[in-house]
Amino acid sequence: MSQRDRKTKRRRIKRADSRGRRLAWRVLWLANWALLIVLFGGLGVMLGGYSSIRPMVPRLRDLAELRIIEGTRILSEEGELLAQVAEENREYIPISEIPEQLTQALVAVEDDEFYRHVGVDPKGIMRALVKNIAAGRVTQGGSTITQQLARNAYDLRRRTIKRKLQEFVLALEIERHYTKDEILELYLNEIYFGEHAYGIKVASKTYFGKTPKELELQECALLAGLPKAPSGLNPFNHPEGAKERRDFVLSRMAEEGYITAEQARAAREKELGLTEKKQARGRRAYLAPYFVSYLLADLEHTLGREAISRGGLTIYTTLDWQIQQAAEEQLREGVRRAAAQDANQGALVALDARTGAIKAMVGGMDFSESEFNRAVQGNRQVGSAFKPFIYAAALDLGMSPYDMIDDAPTCWERRGSPPWCPENYDREFVGPISMVDALA
């Protein structure tokens, strides 16, 4: 190759290198701008999402208010709790009264990175995304315990991009304002466990008839597994599914190092151990249910349903619990004695004659069988109770209590109807009788 050809080749190589460098710089320049656009766009979306939920961002009070939204407490005259009225059956309990094995079980099965993330777990989201894509359907969620708390406490259950973004930001804010133990406490008091049981205290009583502090390892695992599908895993209705879920929770606890493999094995061998006495629900769980229902109807008219179910009120009543218990027993005994006369129901109201205060009210034999309150809802003929008004009118017109009246058969003609011929209860007549004896 001649020297001229070599120079020409070098010039071509230099031009090619120059074009390559210019192209590389141009690509790099475009990539930088694209990255900036994505970053600023993402920041804009985040700021927009944040501004949309700024009024909802929790302050130190907001989530703590969950502790007092337990509805209205209705007490007897001496302070006996007759009823707790709320939209959700919930009793708040501090983290100090929740066993550590229960929180460990919950973290192991719901959010194993709970103590390491800041409210949102990117690794968990990616892991769930990969598994869902592989399965072709949603088989696993990537929400943390903090996100679930945000979703439930602020009612963000609708699956939209905006709602999900709100949930993310709220989770970050919750983590910024609360400790991990406080978040677990709020979560365990907020979450639904099935059987109309909200919060761990009510769930523990509902399924095992005991307080959370009394729970054993296998019971903690069962309860920790319920929030995933409270109805489908209900141990009363689906014991096999509940046991399978419980055993999975125990395995996860062992994998996370909270318990040993031997502890997990021993717990898996135990029965569910559910309480045999299922808790009464709604108004059937009230003491003096006829009285409380009568009272609630009046209170809802006066204060409104929202104030009763979410106002955190305490209502003091005039009912005397000891008198109420005696009244219920007397009514049952009275109906039993009158069974021969085909009596199967009754009602009783005890009043303080000086003030008119209700001391006891029984509207029927069994509220769980019939909620109809015969004491206040049963329309009856006044019968002989109206007689004092008739006698008072006669006295007002000048008759004497000792004037004689002839108690004899009498009929009154009625236009368009058969004659009215009143009779005494025993179908007999006594002849002349004084007003005093007749009224007596």
C-alpha positions, 0 to 999 in steps of 0.5 A: 500500500502506498504512502498516499493510500495509508494517509487516506485510510487514516483520514477515513478512520479519523472521520469515522471515529469523529462521527462515532464520538459525536453519535455517542455524545448525542445518544448520551445527551438524549439519554440524560435528557430522557432520564431527567424527564423520567425523574422529574415526571416521577417526582411530579407524579409523587408530588401530585399524589402527595398533594392529593392526600396531604389533608389525610397525612397522619398526625400523631393524633389521627391513627391514635383515635382508633383507640377510642372509636369503640362505639357507645357503652350503655351502663346500668344504674350501678355501672354494669355494662349492658351493651357496647354499640358499634359499627364494628365489634372491636375492643382496643388493647395495648401492645403490652398485652399482646404476646410476642409470639403473635406479633412474630407470627404476623410478621413472619407470614405477612411481612418478613421485612417489616423491621427492615423497611421504611413502610414500602418494600421494593423487594417484596413488590418485585418478588410478588410481581414475578410470581404473579406474572409466572402464575398468570394471575394475582397469587401474592401481594406485595403490601407491607403491614404498614401499607395494609394499616394505611389501606384499612385506616384510611379506607383505600381499598379501591384498586386504582393507581391513585389509591395505590400511590396514596397508600405508598405515601401514607405508609411512608408517613406512618413509618415516620411518625410511629415506631414499629411496635406502635404500628403493630399495635394499631394494625392488630387492633384495626384488622378484621379476623372474621366472625364479626371480630375486629381487632385481636382482643375480640378475635381471641375471645371469639375463637378461643374464649380467652384473652390474647395474653393466654394464647398458646403458640398454635393459637397465635399462628392460627389468628395470624393467618386469618387476615389473608381470607377471614371468611374462607379460613374461618376455623368454625366453618372451614377447619381444614383450611384454617389448620393448613394455614396455621401450619404454614404460619408455623413453618414461616416462623421457624424459617424466620428463626422465631421458633425452632423446628421442634416447636413448630412440629409440636404445635402442628400436632395440636388440635385447633382448640376452638371455644365450644361457646360461640359468642352472641352477635349484635343485640342478642349479646346485650344484657337486658336486650329488650330495654337496651333496644328500646333505649337505642331507638330513642337515642338514635332519634335524639342523637343520630345513628352516627353518634351512637355507633362512632361517638365513643359515648357512655350512656348511664341508665336508670335500670337496676341490674339486680332488679332486671335479673329478678324480673326476667326470672319472675317472668319465666316462672310466671309463664311456666305456671300459666302454661296450662292456660296456653300462655307462652309469652309475657312482659314485665316493666318495673318503674320507680313510682316517684320518678317514673324511672324504668328499673327493669324491662322484660319484653318477652321470654327469649330475645334471641327467639323473638325481638318483639318487645311486648312491654312497649310494642304490643298494642292491647285493649285497655280493658278494666284499666279504663274503669277508674276513668268512668268512675271518676267521671261519675263521682265528678257528676255527683254520685257517691262511692256508696251509691248502689248500681244494679249489676244486671244483664243489659243490652244497647242497640247499635245502628247497623250492628247487633246489640252490645250486651256486656258481660262480667268475666265469670259470665255471672251478675250479682245484682245491686252493688255499691260503686266501691265494691264494683270498682274493687 
